[in-house]
Amino acid sequence: MFSFIRSSNPSFAIDLGTNNTLVYQPRKGIILEEPTSIAYDYNRRSFFDCGESSKRMVGKNPKYIEIMQPLSKGAISNLTVAKAYIKEVIARISRKRIFKPHIIVSVPSDLNAMERNAVIEAGREGGAKSVQLIKDPFAAALGTQCAIEQPQGVLVLDVGAGVSDISLLSLSGIVMSKSLRMAGNDLDEAIIEHFKATKRVLISPSDAERIKHELGNLVHPEALQMSISVKNLVTRLPETFTVNAIDVHQAILPVIDKIVALTHTMLSELPPVFASDIYDRGILLTGGSSMLKGLDTYLSSKLEIAVNPVENPLHNIILGAGRAIEEERYSKLFK
Ligand SMILES: Nc1ncnc2c1ncn2[C@@H]1O[C@H](COP(=O)(O)OP(=O)(O)OP(=O)(O)O)[C@@H](O)[C@H]1O
């Protein structure tokens, strides 16, 4: 068992995502799952709430309260906010504990040195005794019980909220990886922009996400519809508007095709020695946006390769990061 666990300081794995934060405690499992957001009160000049309760305030907050997101496109975009956020997360998970925790944070594979240091600094100043990082693709593969230590290629495509990452793993290392700072949040934005341009209506970000979940379908954009409240950009007045799935399909396709292109480039550059492994086993598809209906089938038909969605795309990175703390042989994955 990993030496962290034997120390009197508790250890936790944290999946610090653009939209969602999850925490895993060895032997207990997932102990926190919250939106990555924090509320700031300008009158009191302090942060006062984070996670689900702060996200619920979005759009309903008075002017002196701002709902902030410490991450943008997978990386810390505001260090002060990130420190406050991690401090709040640590306070929640280590209530009643006297010892500062060791934390292992799962991060996108393409973070540069400055972005990685920002996570470490935010963790330390947020109250951790030590901060180590594990790259998302390792955690994702471990979360699905893939044998990453074998001399066999494992290709993991992770489509989250802010980042799409495709990585080839073998012998516990990343052989190559490519990423695009574009994912689920860009699908929401594409929906907003499409309806603004073609129907002259303004959709809220939360409705755009709901539309994507309910009507988004890459293979069978059926005659589904849903009614939402929008602002008419011509009359400037609110109204009820019917969204149909065909429009949603048109809106999201350009973003999806960029993810297809990313995957295509990766496949075209695979070292020949891995080609048969990958074509035999296919691509492992994870990340919350992998739940977009038809994404696996669409990728598979465009790229002529099997695409295997993981069972639990919102949890498999944190489960893998947790497994990495529990099994000492994976400690070499921490940086
Ligand atoms: N049923 C669904 N259909 C389509 N998209 C979905 C569905 N459920 C969740 N998502 C999307 O998944 C995304 C969140 O995924 P995830 O939690 O993996 O991202 P993250 O870890 O916060 O971000 P990142 O890894 O990019 O930093 C959001 O964009 C959300 O809208």
Ligand as a Chemical Component Dictionary entry (heavy atoms), coordinates in Angstrom:
data_LIG
# 
_chem_comp.id                   LIG 
_chem_comp.type                 NON-POLYMER 
_chem_comp.pdbx_formal_charge   0 
_chem_comp.three_letter_code    LIG 
# 
loop_
_chem_comp_atom.comp_id 
_chem_comp_atom.atom_id 
_chem_comp_atom.alt_atom_id 
_chem_comp_atom.type_symbol 
_chem_comp_atom.charge 
_chem_comp_atom.model_Cartn_x 
_chem_comp_atom.model_Cartn_y 
_chem_comp_atom.model_Cartn_z 
_chem_comp_atom.pdbx_ordinal 
LIG N1  N1  N 0 -25.542 13.223 -21.168 1  
LIG C1  C1  C 0 -24.615 14.081 -21.611 2  
LIG N2  N2  N 0 -24.553 14.397 -22.932 3  
LIG C2  C2  C 0 -23.625 15.253 -23.389 4  
LIG N3  N3  N 0 -22.705 15.862 -22.611 5  
LIG C3  C3  C 0 -22.722 15.576 -21.295 6  
LIG C4  C4  C 0 -23.661 14.692 -20.716 7  
LIG N4  N4  N 0 -23.440 14.634 -19.385 8  
LIG C5  C5  C 0 -22.405 15.463 -19.120 9  
LIG N5  N5  N 0 -21.983 16.031 -20.270 10 
LIG C6  C6  C 0 -20.922 17.038 -20.422 11 
LIG O1  O1  O 0 -19.727 16.582 -19.857 12 
LIG C7  C7  C 0 -18.935 17.724 -19.503 13 
LIG C8  C8  C 0 -18.330 17.516 -18.132 14 
LIG O2  O2  O 0 -17.472 16.419 -18.235 15 
LIG P1  P1  P 0 -16.279 16.178 -17.210 16 
LIG O3  O3  O 0 -16.808 16.222 -15.827 17 
LIG O4  O4  O 0 -15.558 14.970 -17.660 18 
LIG O5  O5  O 0 -15.405 17.487 -17.482 19 
LIG P2  P2  P 0 -14.347 18.192 -16.543 20 
LIG O6  O6  O 0 -13.518 17.116 -15.909 21 
LIG O7  O7  O 0 -15.014 19.144 -15.637 22 
LIG O8  O8  O 0 -13.519 19.017 -17.628 23 
LIG P3  P3  P 0 -12.055 18.860 -18.251 24 
LIG O9  O9  O 0 -11.633 17.416 -18.038 25 
LIG O10 O10 O 0 -12.228 19.190 -19.689 26 
LIG O11 O11 O 0 -11.226 19.844 -17.503 27 
LIG C9  C9  C 0 -19.863 18.945 -19.552 28 
LIG O12 O12 O 0 -19.594 19.703 -20.720 29 
LIG C10 C10 C 0 -21.237 18.296 -19.628 30 
LIG O13 O13 O 0 -22.203 19.096 -20.310 31 
# 
loop_
_chem_comp_bond.comp_id 
_chem_comp_bond.atom_id_1 
_chem_comp_bond.atom_id_2 
_chem_comp_bond.value_order 
_chem_comp_bond.pdbx_ordinal 
LIG N1  C1  SING 1  
LIG C1  N2  SING 2  
LIG C1  C4  DOUB 3  
LIG N2  C2  DOUB 4  
LIG C2  N3  SING 5  
LIG N3  C3  DOUB 6  
LIG C3  C4  SING 7  
LIG C3  N5  SING 8  
LIG C4  N4  SING 9  
LIG N4  C5  DOUB 10 
LIG C5  N5  SING 11 
LIG N5  C6  SING 12 
LIG C6  O1  SING 13 
LIG C6  C10 SING 14 
LIG O1  C7  SING 15 
LIG C7  C8  SING 16 
LIG C7  C9  SING 17 
LIG C8  O2  SING 18 
LIG O2  P1  SING 19 
LIG P1  O3  DOUB 20 
LIG P1  O4  SING 21 
LIG P1  O5  SING 22 
LIG O5  P2  SING 23 
LIG P2  O6  DOUB 24 
LIG P2  O7  SING 25 
LIG P2  O8  SING 26 
LIG O8  P3  SING 27 
LIG P3  O9  DOUB 28 
LIG P3  O10 SING 29 
LIG P3  O11 SING 30 
LIG C9  O12 SING 31 
LIG C9  C10 SING 32 
LIG C10 O13 SING 33 
# 
